[in-house]
Amino acid sequence: GGHTSGSARPCEVSQDGKDPHNSVVFSLKNQVGGLARALQVFQVMVRSLIASLRKIISFWEELSLFLK
C-alpha cells in the first residue's frame, strides 16, 4: 500500500460499550487522490471479509445438504 499524508484516528462512539459501531475521523491534505488512497485499506478489508463470509456460507450450505 501507499503512504498518505494526513492522519486518521478512531473515535469511540459510546462510553457504555453497548454501541457496536466505530467511527474514524480523517484529516487529509488537499491533494488529488488523497481520499481514495486513504480509503483503499477499507476496500481491501471489505474484500477479505466478503471472501471469508463466502467460505462460511458455502460450509453451511454443504452441511445442510449433507444433513438432508
MODELLER restraints for C-alpha pairs under 7 A, 6 or more apart:
rsr = mdl.restraints
at = mdl.atoms
rsr.add(forms.Gaussian(group=physical.xy_distance, feature=features.Distance(at['CA:4:A'], at['CA:34:A']), mean=6.59, stdev=0.5))
rsr.add(forms.Gaussian(group=physical.xy_distance, feature=features.Distance(at['CA:4:A'], at['CA:37:A']), mean=6.62, stdev=0.5))
rsr.add(forms.Gaussian(group=physical.xy_distance, feature=features.Distance(at['CA:4:A'], at['CA:38:A']), mean=6.37, stdev=0.5))
rsr.add(forms.Gaussian(group=physical.xy_distance, feature=features.Distance(at['CA:5:A'], at['CA:28:A']), mean=6.25, stdev=0.5))
rsr.add(forms.Gaussian(group=physical.xy_distance, feature=features.Distance(at['CA:5:A'], at['CA:29:A']), mean=6.26, stdev=0.5))
rsr.add(forms.Gaussian(group=physical.xy_distance, feature=features.Distance(at['CA:6:A'], at['CA:27:A']), mean=5.32, stdev=0.5))
rsr.add(forms.Gaussian(group=physical.xy_distance, feature=features.Distance(at['CA:6:A'], at['CA:28:A']), mean=4.35, stdev=0.5))
rsr.add(forms.Gaussian(group=physical.xy_distance, feature=features.Distance(at['CA:6:A'], at['CA:29:A']), mean=5.88, stdev=0.5))
rsr.add(forms.Gaussian(group=physical.xy_distance, feature=features.Distance(at['CA:7:A'], at['CA:26:A']), mean=6.00, stdev=0.5))
rsr.add(forms.Gaussian(group=physical.xy_distance, feature=features.Distance(at['CA:7:A'], at['CA:27:A']), mean=5.16, stdev=0.5))
rsr.add(forms.Gaussian(group=physical.xy_distance, feature=features.Distance(at['CA:7:A'], at['CA:28:A']), mean=6.46, stdev=0.5))
rsr.add(forms.Gaussian(group=physical.xy_distance, feature=features.Distance(at['CA:8:A'], at['CA:24:A']), mean=6.50, stdev=0.5))
rsr.add(forms.Gaussian(group=physical.xy_distance, feature=features.Distance(at['CA:8:A'], at['CA:25:A']), mean=5.55, stdev=0.5))
rsr.add(forms.Gaussian(group=physical.xy_distance, feature=features.Distance(at['CA:8:A'], at['CA:26:A']), mean=4.48, stdev=0.5))
rsr.add(forms.Gaussian(group=physical.xy_distance, feature=features.Distance(at['CA:8:A'], at['CA:27:A']), mean=6.08, stdev=0.5))
rsr.add(forms.Gaussian(group=physical.xy_distance, feature=features.Distance(at['CA:9:A'], at['CA:24:A']), mean=5.72, stdev=0.5))
rsr.add(forms.Gaussian(group=physical.xy_distance, feature=features.Distance(at['CA:9:A'], at['CA:25:A']), mean=5.63, stdev=0.5))
rsr.add(forms.Gaussian(group=physical.xy_distance, feature=features.Distance(at['CA:9:A'], at['CA:26:A']), mean=6.90, stdev=0.5))
rsr.add(forms.Gaussian(group=physical.xy_distance, feature=features.Distance(at['CA:10:A'], at['CA:23:A']), mean=5.88, stdev=0.5))
rsr.add(forms.Gaussian(group=physical.xy_distance, feature=features.Distance(at['CA:10:A'], at['CA:24:A']), mean=4.54, stdev=0.5))
rsr.add(forms.Gaussian(group=physical.xy_distance, feature=features.Distance(at['CA:10:A'], at['CA:25:A']), mean=6.51, stdev=0.5))
rsr.add(forms.Gaussian(group=physical.xy_distance, feature=features.Distance(at['CA:11:A'], at['CA:22:A']), mean=6.62, stdev=0.5))
rsr.add(forms.Gaussian(group=physical.xy_distance, feature=features.Distance(at['CA:11:A'], at['CA:23:A']), mean=5.25, stdev=0.5))
rsr.add(forms.Gaussian(group=physical.xy_distance, feature=features.Distance(at['CA:11:A'], at['CA:24:A']), mean=5.85, stdev=0.5))
rsr.add(forms.Gaussian(group=physical.xy_distance, feature=features.Distance(at['CA:12:A'], at['CA:22:A']), mean=6.14, stdev=0.5))
rsr.add(forms.Gaussian(group=physical.xy_distance, feature=features.Distance(at['CA:12:A'], at['CA:23:A']), mean=6.81, stdev=0.5))
rsr.add(forms.Gaussian(group=physical.xy_distance, feature=features.Distance(at['CA:13:A'], at['CA:19:A']), mean=6.97, stdev=0.5))
rsr.add(forms.Gaussian(group=physical.xy_distance, feature=features.Distance(at['CA:13:A'], at['CA:21:A']), mean=6.79, stdev=0.5))
rsr.add(forms.Gaussian(group=physical.xy_distance, feature=features.Distance(at['CA:13:A'], at['CA:22:A']), mean=5.95, stdev=0.5))
rsr.add(forms.Gaussian(group=physical.xy_distance, feature=features.Distance(at['CA:13:A'], at['CA:23:A']), mean=6.79, stdev=0.5))
rsr.add(forms.Gaussian(group=physical.xy_distance, feature=features.Distance(at['CA:28:A'], at['CA:34:A']), mean=6.84, stdev=0.5))
